[in-house]
Every structure is written in C-alpha cells, then in structure tokens.
Amino acid sequence: MNQIKYAKQTFFLCFLIVFGILPFSKISAAPGDTTVVHGFSNFLHQNCNSGTGKFAFPPETYSSYKVMLRYQLTCPSFGCDIYDRIATLKVLRPTGTYDSTYTLAPNFAINGSTPDSIWFMTDTAYHYAYDTLTASIDSFPMPGFQIVFYSDSLNPFQATDTMVVWPLYYNQYVFDVNGVATDSTAVPPDSMVYYLPDTVYSAPFEVTEPIEIARAITPYGQAVSLWFDVSDYKPILQDSVSLYTYVCGYSNGWFVTTDFYFIEGTAPAHPFQITNLWNGTFPYGNINNPIENHLQPITLSVDSQAVYSKVRLITTGHGFGGYPNQNVAEFYDVTHQFIAGSDTLPQHLWRSDCGINPLYPQGAPGYSSTWFYQRANWCPGSYVTPHDYNVSSAATPGDSLTVDYNMVPYTVTGGPSGWYPPEYYIQSQAIFYDELNYINNAAILEVRKPNGAFEYNRMNPVCDGTSPEVLIKNYGTAPLTSLTFHYGIDGSTSFSYIWTGSLNFLDTASVILPLINFGAGNHSFTVYTDNPNSSTDEFVHDDTLLCDFSATNILNLNGIWIQLKNDGSPNEASWDIKDVSGTVLFSRSGFTTAYGLYNDTIYLPNGCYSVSVYDSYGDGLCCYGGGQGFFSINQIDGNVLYTVRDFGAAYTKNITLDYTTGINEKEEKGTFFVYPNPASQNIRINTSFESGITKVELVDISGRIVLEEENLIISNHLLELNIDGIQSGVYFISLITDGKRISKKLMVN
C-alpha cells in the first residue's frame, strides 16, 4: 500500500498536438480527440449563495481516456471578493430514494408569529389607575391587536378571517384615599385560541448525494483559471448530471465557469464505484464536540470486480487565533493519519509553496493580503491537493475493508475577541476500479520550461542554452524504468535523451533534459516520448506537447547594479546570481539593518544568468506589516530594468548580457564585488575591469598588510584569491590596477 503522488494537471497550458477539439454533439470521436461539455457559465456567487444546474454529458458508452475540468473564477463588474474563500464544485448523484419535505401550517397568527395559545377579550380592555388630583379612579382603553385565521385545508397558507381583539387585563385594583392599591379582583378572559398546526407535504423528489469533485481557494480580489483531473469521477459524469457550485463571501462576489474536456480513449484505470466517506466541516479541539466523534471508522464492502482501490481525502484546515496554539488549524503544519486495514499512512496536511504562487501579488486595490503564507493544504488562488491512498493490498475483492481517519489530538482552550475556532473541511471518497488497461503507457503532463503559459511565469522566460524541464506520469501497471525523449525548437525534434529511473503506476517524476539553444525572440518547443521500458507505448495520444515561449531579453550591458531595500526583518532577505548550469556565481545575505538600502555592482561576461531574490519567511519585502522594501535589477548607469516588491518567497529574472558594442563611455574608474562575504578560505573578486593584471592587498583594521598578491590576472571580470590562514576579523581588501586603488570591507570567519 502506498500514497499516490497526485499531480496537478495542466491540460491546455501546452498544446496536445495530436488531439482535436470536438463539439459535444459529435460523440463518435476517435482516440485522442476531445469533446467539450459546458457547465456553469458566469454563475454569480454573492452573499454565500449556492447554485445548481442540470447539464447534458456524454452517455455511459462514451469511452474517456481522461476527463479534465477547467474551473474559472472571474470578477463581476463590481469587483471580486477581497478575501480567500472556499470554492467547491460537487456532483449531486441520484440515490434512487424519494422523499418529501413538510411544513406546519398554523391555524392562526399574530404579527406573523404563532404562540402555543392566546387568551384575549373580544371587547375593549381597560387599564385602571387612581387620579390623585380628582381623588377618583380613572380608566384608559388598552390597544387592540389582530388575529389572522387559516381554516382552508386545501389552501392552508391563505388567510380566511381576521379578528381585532384586546389583551387580557388580569386584575382590577381597589385603591385607598392615597391612591395605593389595597386589593384586586381577577378579570377573566372571554375567549382563547390554541395552536393547531396542519402538516403540509411538498411533491416527492429524489434524494441526491453530493460528491465533491474539485475544490479551490479564491484569490484575493483577482481572477484565476485552474485545471483539475476529474477522470476518477467518470461514473457520475455521464448522461444528465446535476452540478452544485458554492463560494461563500460577502464582499463583492465571483463568477464561476466550469468546462469539462473528455479525451476519447480507454482509461488507464476504469472507475466503476464511488463511495462517500467522511464529509463535512468539523470542529477541531472542541472538548465538547471532539472531531473524532465525526471521524469514526467505516467498513466498506469491496466489490468482487475490484482490481484497484484507493481512498481520496480532500482536507483543508481553517480557523486560528485560539489558545494554546494560535496557528491551529489554518497555519498548523501537522501530519494526521489515515488507516486502511492494518496499514497506517501519513497525511502531511501542508502547502509550503504559497509564496511562489504564479498569481502574485494578490489583493484588491487598496487592500493588502496574506496570499504568501503557508497553510493547511491550501493557498489563496490555487487548487486544493487531494491526498490519494492506494489501498489495493488491503481491499480484498469480495471482502470488507475498514478505514479510519485520525487527527493529531488537540484541545483548544479559548481565544481573544474575534478569534476563529479551528475546524477542518473534509470531503472523502473510496474509489474502486474494475479494469487496469495498460502495461506500458507513459504520458507527458507538463512542460515547465520553456513555456510561456501564465502558470510557469516564476521560471520563464528562459535563457538560450537552458535545460528543458518536463513532468511525466506512468499510466502503465509495469514500473516505468526507461523512457526516450525527442525534443527541439520550432518544429524540430532532433534532440534525444533516454531517461532511466523507477516510477510506479500513477506516480509522477520531473525530468531535466539536456540543454538546447534557440536564440532571441519567440519560439515553440516540441517534446514527445516513446519506448517506455523499451516497449511500444500503448496510448500515444498523450505523448506529445508543444509550447510557445519567448527567450530572455538581450541586454547590451557588461554588468548589473543590484539594489535591495529591506523591510523590518532584514535577516530574511538574500539574493544570488547563477549561470545557465545553476552554479551560484555571486550571492549576498546576512543583512542587518531594518529598512536599510544596499547596493552592489556585478560585472559579468557575455552570457545568460538568473538573478534571484529570496525571503526566508515568505512575505517578500513589502507590503504586509508596513514594510516598504524592494529589489531591483538596474543598468550600471542607474536605469531600472526590473523591480519587485510583493513577491512572496522568491523571485527570479533570467537575463542575457551581450556587450558587443564597445566600452561604456560613462563607466566609472572602477569597482568590485567580493563573494562570499563573510569568507573563510577562497574568495572571488568581480571587478569592472574585464581583463588585465592587478595587485591585491588585505589590510587589517590597524592598517597592517596581512596579505599581498601581485600580478593576478583578471579574466571575464573575475579573479580568485585564497585567504586560508587569515584570522577571523574585519579587513579591507584593495585592488590596485594602473595606479588606481579601490577598496571594500571584507569579513573573515
């Protein structure tokens, strides 16, 4: 038994160039063709409303290799909701059971309400009081009220009569000469009415069972389009399908659009039975209502036809601010347990990649947001990842299987005003398959680079001479141990690479291919695979992807000026520069001044480089918590090339330098950058001088020369120096070239 590595699908981020797109009416598709079913179209969610709709899907006889869902959250004209909300799509599966709701129709009502009984007087009731001025008893009429009667059994909610009556005055007082009540006499009512409801039933309807097929979390005030692989739900995505959409929010709203793409072919695993398990929103840590009360063991009957079985848990944590752990449950990095039979498997309920979400920064105009925080299996503006568990080894066909879901014990003891009690939103299913149809079948799921799609903007555009990165999946029952890649630029597939490894059924792997060259401008990248396990691929229609992309900008520069302004936590920031092979050439960290401004000039030979800035806490250099920092890549003369502020955990910009037009006449007399700093053994000195011979001196704070090296050769703006044996401390390092001396501080540790 093992946990399946579930991968996000990115169906049309590249072109599946073998596939065609067919209208739903053309069901007689060929393998690899795609039929589109349109579901909700701009359904408006506002004020926590839900929506249902019935849609025509392909019949049960339609054979689908894969079913993909494109789920779109877009903004109404008055703007998107400014907060992160749960967005869910469910199928309302018919159960074959019919029911009817009932309503109690009252026989009377007073101002819209119905007490158990009402005592009243049919004539005017009076209030009596002693008038001290006249030394006599005076009376005042009391206001009446109306009773509405319903006595038509055929129309139980239609009023049949009304009556104006008066409230009962219970006592008539006797007053002495001073106006003090000394005695009273009860005044009896003359009428009363009892509540006698009539039970009214609605027309019978079929009971449906909601099954969640996709969950996302809305971004802060922006639109997003997400892809889900919903192939496992093919048994309930056929014929007439009732869909249910829900997004709760009170600030503005969302449009939801859902489109389903049915790819013709025989499925790798044919699902035939889906059983709901634990479903609901359950409190966590409530001693009076423990979550274990809701997550009791469930015994499943395993169909005799089942050849593969899995359990899917879709769990997200919400709420925070309580005692004793204020991170529970939204910001709670925890590992719960799923139990199948005698096997216990972990569920690490955490998303650590929120700070590199391709949708960034997030926030409606005038609002900051915490989109970058790591959370309990969700990120704003992203899909929720299911945890899939292969339970085939424990699920004996024709027998029973007991499953359990155990949360780490926790008790919340209260919280400050406005805190959100922790809870988990859980939807789960057992899914059984009666056919496994391929032995050798490898698919390309994604091209991560080079790829111009929005989803990959964190790593693209890429450098000329980059190594392509693709994601593959094994849809064959035989472990995938080898696969041949063919790839190239602008229609060519002249490059080849044989991958070797070990990939089990339904597992995924990221593959780095040998580098390719393509030059400046816009291009296309094509990649296809064959020979899985030195055998014929049994389904070829998911073996080829074609992606459009753009190369990096080519800058006529021989260096860059990096400027970093910190926020209030300077130790979190760092930056580095890498070459195309990923080797770090220069970096800087260890900043100590809050809101400090740091400047570094780096000279580089012609080539392509990635310049990256990082924030270890994941909140960028602004704007949450008052920080106003930034990171900018500039020309040496000061012109800004790229700048970023609210980038989350990391930001990378790939740039190509091609300084072929001669010397920059505005170049200063010279400067240099020392890396690493602090240093211990070897240092690299990057200088504005592209070549030449120089002298280096290392001087301590007393002015004593502790190291002196002459006739050092500068090549491509670089020279290296060994400082092994130099005692820890603060020094000044100087370059002396053509009578010019330039100095920098160097820390040795």
PESULGI-V845657 format. One record per helix or strand of 3 or more residues. SS is the DSSP state (helix for helix, strand for strand). FROM is the first residue (numbers start at 1). TO is the last residue. If there is no record, write none. Layout:
ss=SS from=FROM to=TO
ss=SS from=FROM to=TO
This chain:
ss=strand from=2 to=4
ss=strand from=34 to=38
ss=strand from=43 to=45
ss=strand from=50 to=56
ss=strand from=64 to=74
ss=strand from=86 to=99
ss=strand from=102 to=105
ss=strand from=108 to=110
ss=strand from=117 to=121
ss=strand from=126 to=131
ss=strand from=136 to=141
ss=strand from=144 to=149
ss=strand from=161 to=167
ss=strand from=171 to=175
ss=strand from=181 to=186
ss=strand from=191 to=194
ss=strand from=198 to=201
ss=strand from=205 to=217
ss=strand from=224 to=229
ss=helix from=231 to=236
ss=strand from=240 to=247
ss=strand from=253 to=264
ss=strand from=269 to=276
ss=strand from=280 to=283
ss=helix from=291 to=293
ss=strand from=298 to=301
ss=strand from=308 to=323
ss=strand from=334 to=340
ss=strand from=343 to=349
ss=helix from=354 to=356
ss=strand from=387 to=390
ss=strand from=400 to=406
ss=strand from=414 to=436
ss=strand from=442 to=449
ss=helix from=454 to=456
ss=strand from=467 to=474
ss=strand from=480 to=489
ss=strand from=495 to=503
ss=strand from=508 to=515
ss=strand from=522 to=530
ss=helix from=532 to=534
ss=helix from=540 to=542
ss=strand from=544 to=551
ss=strand from=559 to=565
ss=helix from=570 to=572
ss=strand from=573 to=579
ss=strand from=584 to=588
ss=strand from=597 to=603
ss=strand from=607 to=615
ss=helix from=624 to=626
ss=strand from=630 to=634
ss=strand from=640 to=644
ss=strand from=650 to=657
ss=strand from=672 to=675
ss=strand from=682 to=687
ss=strand from=691 to=700
ss=strand from=705 to=715
ss=strand from=718 to=722
ss=strand from=729 to=737
ss=strand from=740 to=748
